[in-house]
Amino acid sequence: MPDKTNDRSQEAQRLMQLPALPAIEFFTIVLALPPSTAEHLIASDQGPRMFMLGRRRYIRRDDAMEWIDQRANQVPYVKRRNNRRDRAAA
């Protein structure tokens, strides 16, 4: 049985070599977000800068990396509140 994580990693590496990434593939393959989250980010204009070619949205690789850096710097890490280990110890 093929390893899906390894396949996704290889596909993400291939996509990141392109000068412009298809927006939905960037979110679902590179960032491993669910399609619904990707669609929400696109619709609410919270994602990186995008442009249209035909019917598809694309993101320049540089814009994608800049957006990731901005998100990492502005959104602090918040510890998960429903940690299973915490419940087991209680």
Phi, psi and omega per residue, in radians:
M1 nan 2.214 -3.108
P2 -1.180 2.592 3.133
D3 -1.445 1.952 -3.081
K4 -1.156 -0.600 -3.136
T5 -1.129 -0.753 3.137
N6 -1.153 -0.728 3.099
D7 -1.066 -0.768 3.137
R8 -1.121 -0.695 3.135
S9 -1.114 -0.751 3.122
Q10 -1.140 -0.718 3.112
E11 -1.135 -0.693 3.104
A12 -1.108 -0.736 3.112
Q13 -1.104 -0.695 3.119
R14 -1.118 -0.789 -3.137
L15 -1.090 -0.683 -3.087
M16 -1.248 -0.143 3.048
Q17 -1.465 -0.299 -3.118
L18 -1.335 2.592 3.098
P19 -1.216 -0.494 3.095
A20 -2.415 2.359 -3.091
L21 -1.846 2.453 2.975
P22 -1.045 2.298 -2.993
A23 -1.004 -0.851 -3.066
I24 -1.138 -0.638 3.094
E25 -1.197 -0.610 3.089
F26 -1.029 -0.857 -3.106
F27 -1.230 -0.772 -3.016
T28 -1.460 -0.573 -3.098
I29 -1.708 -0.915 -3.079
V30 -1.198 -0.827 -3.107
L31 -1.651 -0.152 3.129
A32 1.017 0.676 3.075
L33 -1.574 2.651 3.055
P34 -1.135 2.617 3.137
P35 -0.971 -0.609 -3.136
S36 -1.137 -0.672 3.096
T37 -1.180 -0.711 3.106
A38 -1.057 -0.810 3.136
E39 -1.108 -0.657 3.097
H40 -1.115 -0.801 3.134
L41 -1.072 -0.696 3.134
I42 -1.187 -0.843 -3.075
A43 -1.159 -0.609 -3.091
S44 -1.568 0.068 3.115
D45 1.051 0.605 3.112
Q46 -1.758 -0.051 -3.124
G47 -1.536 -3.036 3.093
P48 -1.208 2.933 3.093
R49 -1.048 2.387 -3.119
M50 -2.258 2.803 3.032
F51 -2.443 2.770 -3.095
M52 -1.770 2.401 2.920
L53 -2.225 1.899 -3.025
G54 1.158 -2.168 3.141
R55 -1.714 -0.071 -3.032
R56 -1.788 2.559 3.052
R57 -1.627 2.422 3.106
Y58 -2.218 2.707 3.100
I59 -2.203 2.231 3.046
R60 -1.161 2.487 -3.104
R61 -0.979 -0.737 3.139
D62 -1.108 -0.701 3.101
D63 -1.144 -0.658 3.121
A64 -1.103 -0.808 -3.126
M65 -1.163 -0.678 3.105
E66 -1.108 -0.733 3.132
W67 -1.116 -0.720 3.107
I68 -1.076 -0.784 3.123
D69 -1.088 -0.741 3.113
Q70 -1.087 -0.770 3.136
R71 -1.103 -0.728 -3.128
A72 -1.121 -0.596 -3.118
N73 -1.441 -0.496 -3.060
Q74 -1.640 -0.471 -3.073
V75 -1.829 1.916 -3.135
P76 -1.236 2.638 3.075
Y77 -1.222 2.282 3.109
V78 -2.041 2.179 -3.137
K79 -1.083 2.411 3.119
R80 -1.062 2.372 -3.056
R81 -1.539 -0.367 -3.085
N82 -1.911 0.886 -3.126
N83 -1.232 2.254 -3.109
R84 -1.077 -0.626 -3.130
R85 -1.119 -0.641 3.112
D86 -1.099 -0.708 3.139
R87 -1.198 -0.661 -3.121
A88 -1.157 -0.611 -3.103
A89 -1.328 -0.406 -3.076
A90 -1.329 nan nan
